[in-house]
Amino acid sequence: MQMPPVSNTPSGMDAERFLSNTISILASSADLSATVDNLARLATSELADCCVIFMFENEQTIRRLAMAYKGKPGSGNSQADTLYPLELHAAAGPARVLRTGECDMAAVTPDVIAGLGLNSDELATALNRLPAIYICMPIVARGRIIGAIAFFSVESKRAFADAEMSLMRGLANAAGVAIDDAKLYREAQEANRLKDEFVAMVSHELRTPLTPILGCIHLLRTANLSKANFDRALEMIEQHAHTQVHIVEDLVDASRIVAGKLHLVMKPTPVGPAVEAAIAAVRPSAEAKGVHIVTNIQDIPQPIDGDPHRLQQIVWNLLSNAVKFTPSDGRIEISVQPDGDHIQIQVTDTGVGIPADVLPSIFNRFRESLEGSSKMRSGLGLGLAIVGHLVELHNGSIKAESAGPGKGAVFTLRFPLANRKAASATP
């Protein structure tokens, strides 16, 4: 893009042209790298001797997206798109901007240069001397600071005029639009990918039980089965039909959660019977697999405010997962005990474990099965997401822990004891 001529203090016409160029840059490309690079070069055409645009990855990491020097197109490209640690409590630069939400303007010192992740020698070489003053502004999108933009001047007595400050803010806003749009685009692409993979997985999971069901029906119709084999075929049909029912129920619950229509009927509910019912429902599949279930359920007379059916569903899901991912001769322990003004339920297994990178998102919809690093725990990825939501509706908490692959997992639930009038709850 053709850049406007250099002007130390933009006039009204220069400002209008500057803003027009800014709008043109935003409209010219959907590529974030090209857009922020052009914005940085536009800044050095009239406002500063050097411009650097940053994006915050998190509170510990910052990414330098673009860097430009006056009169040297593309000279800063080799330093762009670089990750480096962010010292959140630094006295100057992007860290201070993120921490305070305010502009940071000061003389350039070695600490300032280091805080910006820049190299003094490279700056001095590119500008023929070190910059003397800088201003760092927040880049804001939808009310949240997502980045920072820094402007440098080599003039020691330089003062940025109000008109220039206004244009800098306009450039920061444009960078915010570009970064936010790119993020939304990536998220939309990721959502579409997850949706497509999820639909394919649902199709596979629904078809899987149909194969033995149809096979058993064919045998019942065509073969002269003994009474024992006849009963066994019926049991297989029933077992796989129940599997499909659970899949459909998970899909319905997930749909209700998304729509905000998952309804709970809250009342004083003793935890012990709900846990024992869930154990009874899971025990046959555990025994068939050779997995031992060990229980330690203390008698706790105080109830919680809960929905008995949903409470049983929570525990059933955790136990079913434990059975599914624990090999034969493995062990599952479930305990119920008081914990101050709460009741704690803990499910521990000796199964395949959970990778560390999966733990933070294990209760997110679809993540259990669709993240590449979590293939060890396959399935629809809805069960734990539903559990997480149901626990939240019970005003409880849930935590997943694992020492890593092959080292089992621990799920800890905590529910507050009933201390208020029971009521119906709808999210």
C-alpha positions as CSV (number, residue, x, y, z in Angstrom):
1,M,0.0,0.0,0.0
2,Q,1.3,3.5,-0.9
3,M,2.1,5.3,2.4
4,P,1.4,9.1,2.8
5,P,4.4,11.5,3.1
6,V,6.1,12.1,6.4
7,S,4.7,14.9,8.6
8,N,5.8,15.5,12.1
9,T,2.4,17.1,13.2
10,P,-0.5,16.0,11.0
11,S,-2.7,18.7,9.8
12,G,-6.5,18.2,9.5
13,M,-6.1,17.1,5.9
14,D,-3.2,14.8,6.8
15,A,-5.2,13.3,9.7
16,E,-8.1,12.7,7.4
17,R,-5.8,11.0,4.9
18,F,-4.2,9.0,7.7
19,L,-7.6,7.7,8.9
20,S,-8.6,6.9,5.4
21,N,-5.4,4.9,4.9
22,T,-6.2,3.1,8.2
23,I,-9.6,2.1,7.0
24,S,-8.2,1.0,3.7
25,I,-5.7,-1.2,5.4
26,L,-8.5,-2.9,7.5
27,A,-10.5,-3.5,4.3
28,S,-7.7,-4.6,2.1
29,S,-6.8,-8.0,3.6
30,A,-8.3,-10.5,6.0
31,D,-4.8,-11.7,6.9
32,L,-3.7,-10.6,10.3
33,S,0.0,-10.5,9.6
34,A,-0.4,-8.3,6.5
35,T,-2.9,-6.0,8.2
36,V,-0.8,-5.3,11.4
37,D,2.4,-5.0,9.3
38,N,0.7,-2.3,7.2
39,L,-0.7,-0.5,10.3
40,A,2.8,-0.5,11.8
41,R,4.3,1.0,8.6
42,L,1.5,3.5,8.4
43,A,2.5,4.6,11.9
44,T,6.1,5.2,10.9
45,S,5.0,7.2,7.9
46,E,3.8,10.1,10.0
47,L,3.7,9.4,13.8
48,A,6.9,7.7,14.9
49,D,10.3,6.5,14.0
50,C,9.5,2.9,15.1
51,C,6.2,1.1,15.8
52,V,5.7,-2.3,17.4
53,I,2.4,-4.1,17.7
54,F,1.9,-6.8,20.4
55,M,-0.8,-9.3,21.3
56,F,-1.2,-10.8,24.7
57,E,-1.4,-14.6,24.6
58,N,-2.0,-14.7,28.4
59,E,-0.6,-13.0,31.5
60,Q,2.7,-14.8,31.1
61,T,3.3,-14.6,27.3
62,I,3.2,-11.8,24.7
63,R,3.5,-12.1,20.9
64,R,5.1,-9.4,18.8
65,L,3.0,-9.3,15.7
66,A,4.6,-6.5,13.7
67,M,7.5,-4.1,13.8
68,A,8.4,-1.2,11.4
69,Y,11.0,1.5,11.1
70,K,10.6,4.9,9.4
71,G,11.8,4.8,5.8
72,K,12.7,1.1,5.9
73,P,9.8,-1.0,4.7
74,G,9.9,-4.6,5.8
75,S,13.0,-4.1,8.0
76,G,11.3,-5.2,11.1
77,N,9.6,-8.3,9.6
78,S,12.4,-10.6,10.9
79,Q,11.5,-9.6,14.4
80,A,7.7,-10.1,14.0
81,D,5.5,-12.9,15.1
82,T,7.8,-13.7,18.1
83,L,6.7,-15.1,21.5
84,Y,8.5,-14.1,24.6
85,P,7.8,-14.1,28.4
86,L,5.8,-11.2,29.8
87,E,6.8,-9.9,33.2
88,L,3.4,-8.8,34.4
89,H,4.8,-6.5,37.2
90,A,7.3,-4.7,34.9
91,A,7.4,-1.0,35.5
92,A,7.0,-0.1,31.9
93,G,5.9,-1.3,28.5
94,P,3.1,-3.7,27.6
95,A,3.1,-5.3,31.0
96,R,2.2,-2.0,32.7
97,V,-0.4,-1.3,30.0
98,L,-2.0,-4.7,30.6
99,R,-1.9,-4.2,34.4
100,T,-3.2,-0.7,34.6
101,G,-5.2,-0.3,31.3
102,E,-3.4,3.1,30.8
103,C,-1.0,4.5,28.3
104,D,2.7,4.4,29.3
105,M,4.9,7.3,28.0
106,A,8.4,7.8,29.2
107,A,12.1,8.2,28.2
108,V,13.6,5.1,26.6
109,T,15.9,3.2,29.0
110,P,17.6,-0.2,28.8
111,D,14.8,-1.6,31.1
112,V,12.1,-0.2,28.8
113,I,13.8,-1.8,25.7
114,A,14.1,-5.1,27.5
115,G,10.5,-5.0,28.7
116,L,9.5,-4.6,25.1
117,G,11.5,-7.7,24.1
118,L,13.6,-5.6,21.8
119,N,17.4,-5.5,21.2
120,S,19.2,-2.2,21.8
121,D,21.8,-2.9,19.1
122,E,19.2,-3.7,16.5
123,L,17.2,-0.6,17.4
124,A,20.3,1.6,17.2
125,T,21.3,0.2,13.9
126,A,17.9,0.5,12.3
127,L,17.3,4.1,13.6
128,N,21.0,5.2,13.5
129,R,20.7,5.8,17.2
130,L,18.6,4.6,20.1
131,P,15.1,6.1,20.4
132,A,14.7,8.7,23.1
133,I,11.0,8.6,24.0
134,Y,8.2,6.1,23.5
135,I,4.5,5.8,24.2
136,C,2.8,2.4,24.7
137,M,-1.0,2.2,24.3
138,P,-3.5,-0.6,25.1
139,I,-5.2,-2.3,22.2
140,V,-8.8,-3.0,23.3
141,A,-11.5,-5.2,21.8
142,R,-15.0,-5.7,23.3
143,G,-13.9,-4.1,26.5
144,R,-10.8,-6.3,27.0
145,I,-7.2,-5.4,26.6
146,I,-5.9,-7.9,24.0
147,G,-2.6,-6.2,23.0
148,A,-0.4,-3.1,23.0
149,I,1.1,-0.8,20.4
150,A,4.4,1.1,21.0
151,F,5.6,4.2,19.2
152,F,9.2,5.4,19.4
153,S,10.9,8.7,18.5
154,V,14.6,9.4,18.3
155,E,14.1,13.1,19.2
156,S,15.1,13.6,22.8
157,K,12.9,16.7,23.2
158,R,10.0,15.3,21.2
159,A,6.5,15.6,22.7
160,F,3.6,13.8,21.1
161,A,0.9,16.4,20.2
162,D,-2.8,15.9,21.0
163,A,-3.5,15.4,17.3
164,E,-0.9,12.6,17.1
165,M,-2.1,11.0,20.2
166,S,-5.6,10.9,18.7
167,L,-4.3,9.2,15.6
168,M,-2.3,6.7,17.7
169,R,-5.5,5.8,19.5
170,G,-7.2,5.4,16.1
171,L,-4.4,3.1,15.0
172,A,-4.6,1.1,18.2
173,N,-8.4,0.7,17.7
174,A,-7.7,-0.5,14.1
175,A,-5.2,-3.0,15.4
176,G,-7.8,-4.2,17.9
177,V,-10.4,-4.7,15.2
178,A,-7.8,-6.7,13.1
179,I,-6.6,-8.9,16.0
180,D,-10.2,-9.5,17.3
181,D,-11.5,-10.3,13.8
182,A,-8.6,-12.7,13.2
183,K,-9.3,-14.4,16.6
184,L,-13.1,-14.7,15.8
185,Y,-12.3,-16.1,12.4
186,R,-10.0,-18.7,13.9
187,E,-12.5,-19.6,16.6
188,A,-15.3,-20.0,13.9
189,Q,-13.0,-22.3,11.9
190,E,-12.2,-24.3,15.0
191,A,-15.9,-24.5,15.9
192,N,-16.8,-25.8,12.4
193,R,-14.0,-28.3,12.6
194,L,-15.2,-29.6,16.0
195,K,-18.8,-29.6,14.8
196,D,-17.9,-31.7,11.8
197,E,-15.7,-34.1,13.8
198,F,-18.4,-34.4,16.5
199,V,-21.2,-35.2,13.9
200,A,-18.9,-37.9,12.4
201,M,-18.2,-39.3,15.9
202,V,-21.9,-39.2,16.9
203,S,-22.7,-41.2,13.7
204,H,-20.0,-43.7,14.6
205,E,-21.1,-44.0,18.2
206,L,-24.7,-44.5,17.2
207,R,-23.9,-47.1,14.5
208,T,-21.6,-49.1,16.8
209,P,-24.3,-50.6,19.0
210,L,-26.4,-51.3,15.9
211,T,-24.0,-53.9,14.5
212,P,-24.4,-56.4,17.4
213,I,-28.1,-55.6,17.7
214,L,-28.8,-56.4,14.0
215,G,-26.5,-59.4,14.2
216,C,-28.4,-60.9,17.1
217,I,-31.7,-60.2,15.5
218,H,-30.5,-62.0,12.4
219,L,-29.5,-65.0,14.5
220,L,-32.8,-65.1,16.3
221,R,-34.7,-65.2,13.0
222,T,-32.5,-67.6,11.1
223,A,-30.7,-69.9,13.6
224,N,-32.1,-72.6,15.8
225,L,-30.5,-71.3,19.0
226,S,-30.4,-73.1,22.3
227,K,-32.2,-71.6,25.2
228,A,-28.9,-70.3,26.6
229,N,-27.8,-68.7,23.4
230,F,-31.3,-67.3,22.8
231,D,-31.2,-65.6,26.2
232,R,-27.6,-64.4,25.6
233,A,-28.7,-62.8,22.2
234,L,-31.5,-61.0,24.0
235,E,-29.2,-59.7,26.7
236,M,-26.8,-58.4,24.0
237,I,-29.6,-56.6,22.2
238,E,-30.8,-55.1,25.5
239,Q,-27.3,-54.1,26.6
240,H,-26.5,-52.3,23.3
241,A,-29.9,-50.7,23.2
242,H,-29.2,-49.2,26.6
243,T,-25.9,-47.9,25.2
244,Q,-27.8,-46.1,22.5
245,V,-30.3,-44.7,25.0
246,H,-27.4,-43.2,27.0
247,I,-25.9,-41.7,23.9
248,V,-29.2,-40.1,22.9
249,E,-29.8,-38.9,26.5
250,D,-26.4,-37.2,26.5
251,L,-27.2,-35.5,23.3
252,V,-30.5,-34.3,24.6
253,D,-28.9,-33.0,27.8
254,A,-26.2,-31.2,25.9
255,S,-28.8,-29.6,23.7
256,R,-30.7,-28.5,26.8
257,I,-27.6,-27.0,28.3
258,V,-26.8,-25.0,25.2
259,A,-30.4,-23.7,25.1
260,G,-30.4,-23.0,28.9
261,K,-33.4,-25.4,29.4
262,L,-31.9,-28.1,31.6
263,H,-34.3,-28.3,34.5
264,L,-33.5,-29.5,38.0
265,V,-36.0,-30.1,40.8
266,M,-34.1,-29.3,44.0
267,K,-35.0,-30.8,47.4
268,P,-33.3,-32.1,50.5
269,T,-31.5,-35.1,49.1
270,P,-29.3,-37.7,51.0
271,V,-26.2,-38.4,49.1
272,G,-25.6,-42.0,50.1
273,P,-28.6,-43.6,48.4
274,A,-27.9,-41.7,45.1
275,V,-24.3,-42.9,45.1
276,E,-25.3,-46.5,46.0
277,A,-27.8,-46.5,43.2
278,A,-25.2,-45.3,40.7
279,I,-22.8,-48.0,41.9
280,A,-25.4,-50.7,41.5
281,A,-26.1,-49.6,38.0
282,V,-22.4,-49.7,37.0
283,R,-21.3,-52.8,38.9
284,P,-22.4,-55.4,36.4
285,S,-20.3,-53.8,33.6
286,A,-17.4,-53.5,36.0
287,E,-17.6,-57.2,37.0
288,A,-17.9,-58.2,33.4
289,K,-14.7,-56.4,32.6
290,G,-12.9,-57.6,35.8
291,V,-12.7,-54.2,37.4
292,H,-13.0,-54.1,41.2
293,I,-15.2,-51.4,42.8
294,V,-14.3,-50.6,46.4
295,T,-16.6,-48.4,48.4
296,N,-16.2,-46.2,51.5
297,I,-19.6,-44.5,52.0
298,Q,-19.9,-42.9,55.4
299,D,-23.4,-42.4,56.8
300,I,-24.1,-38.7,56.6
301,P,-27.6,-37.8,57.8
302,Q,-27.4,-34.2,56.6
303,P,-28.8,-33.9,53.0
304,I,-27.8,-31.5,50.3
305,D,-30.1,-29.4,48.1
306,G,-30.2,-31.5,45.0
307,D,-32.0,-33.3,42.3
308,P,-31.8,-37.0,43.2
309,H,-32.0,-38.2,39.6
310,R,-29.3,-35.7,38.4
311,L,-27.1,-36.5,41.4
312,Q,-27.2,-40.2,40.5
313,Q,-26.5,-39.2,36.9
314,I,-23.3,-37.3,38.0
315,V,-21.9,-40.3,39.9
316,W,-23.0,-42.8,37.3
317,N,-21.1,-40.8,34.6
318,L,-17.9,-40.7,36.7
319,L,-18.1,-44.4,37.5
320,S,-18.9,-45.4,33.9
321,N,-15.9,-43.4,32.7
322,A,-13.7,-45.0,35.3
323,V,-14.9,-48.5,34.2
324,K,-14.4,-47.6,30.6
325,F,-10.8,-46.4,31.0
326,T,-9.6,-48.9,33.6
327,P,-8.1,-52.2,32.3
328,S,-9.1,-55.6,33.5
329,D,-8.0,-56.4,37.1
330,G,-8.0,-52.6,37.7
331,R,-9.5,-50.9,40.7
332,I,-12.0,-48.2,41.3
333,E,-12.5,-46.6,44.7
334,I,-15.5,-44.4,45.5
335,S,-15.8,-42.6,48.8
336,V,-18.4,-40.3,50.4
337,Q,-17.4,-38.4,53.5
338,P,-18.1,-35.1,55.3
339,D,-15.8,-32.2,54.7
340,G,-16.8,-29.3,57.0
341,D,-20.0,-27.8,55.7
342,H,-19.7,-29.9,52.5
343,I,-20.0,-33.5,51.4
344,Q,-17.1,-34.8,49.4
345,I,-17.5,-37.6,46.8
346,Q,-14.3,-39.0,45.3
347,V,-13.9,-41.5,42.4
348,T,-10.3,-42.9,42.0
349,D,-9.3,-45.3,39.3
350,T,-6.2,-47.1,38.2
351,G,-6.9,-46.5,34.5
352,V,-5.2,-44.9,31.6
353,G,-4.9,-41.5,33.2
354,I,-5.3,-38.1,31.8
355,P,-2.6,-36.0,30.0
356,A,-1.7,-32.8,31.7
357,D,-2.7,-30.6,28.7
358,V,-6.2,-32.1,28.8
359,L,-7.0,-31.6,32.5
360,P,-7.8,-27.8,32.2
361,S,-10.5,-28.4,29.5
362,I,-11.8,-31.9,30.4
363,F,-15.2,-30.5,31.4
364,N,-15.6,-28.6,28.2
365,R,-18.1,-29.9,25.6
366,F,-16.5,-32.1,22.9
367,R,-12.9,-31.6,24.2
368,E,-12.7,-35.1,25.8
369,S,-12.8,-36.9,22.5
370,L,-11.7,-34.3,19.9
371,E,-8.4,-33.0,21.3
372,G,-5.6,-34.8,19.7
373,S,-3.7,-35.3,23.0
374,S,-6.7,-37.0,24.7
375,K,-7.4,-39.9,22.4
376,M,-6.8,-42.1,25.3
377,R,-10.3,-41.2,26.5
378,S,-12.5,-41.6,23.5
379,G,-16.2,-41.2,23.2
380,L,-18.6,-38.3,22.5
381,G,-16.9,-36.1,25.0
382,L,-20.3,-35.0,26.5
383,G,-20.5,-37.0,29.7
384,L,-18.0,-34.9,31.7
385,A,-19.3,-31.7,30.2
386,I,-22.7,-32.6,31.4
387,V,-21.3,-33.6,34.8
388,G,-19.6,-30.3,35.1
389,H,-22.7,-28.3,34.3
390,L,-24.9,-30.4,36.7
391,V,-22.4,-30.0,39.5
392,E,-22.5,-26.2,38.9
393,L,-26.3,-26.2,39.1
394,H,-26.0,-27.9,42.5
395,N,-23.7,-25.1,43.7
396,G,-20.9,-27.7,43.9
397,S,-17.4,-28.1,42.6
398,I,-15.6,-30.8,40.7
399,K,-11.9,-31.3,40.1
400,A,-10.0,-33.8,38.0
401,E,-6.5,-34.8,38.8
402,S,-4.1,-37.3,37.3
403,A,-0.4,-38.0,37.6
404,G,-0.3,-38.6,33.8
405,P,-0.9,-41.3,31.2
406,G,-1.1,-44.8,32.7
407,K,-1.3,-43.4,36.3
408,G,-5.1,-43.3,36.8
409,A,-7.3,-40.4,37.6
410,V,-9.1,-38.8,40.6
411,F,-12.4,-36.9,40.4
412,T,-13.4,-35.0,43.5
413,L,-16.9,-33.6,44.0
414,R,-17.9,-31.2,46.8
415,F,-21.5,-30.3,47.5
416,P,-22.7,-27.8,50.2
417,L,-24.9,-29.3,52.9
418,A,-28.5,-28.1,52.8
419,N,-28.9,-24.9,54.7
420,R,-31.7,-23.1,52.8
421,K,-35.2,-23.8,51.6
422,A,-35.3,-26.2,48.7
423,A,-36.5,-24.7,45.4
424,S,-36.7,-25.5,41.8
425,A,-33.7,-24.4,39.8
426,T,-33.6,-23.6,36.1
427,P,-30.4,-22.1,34.7
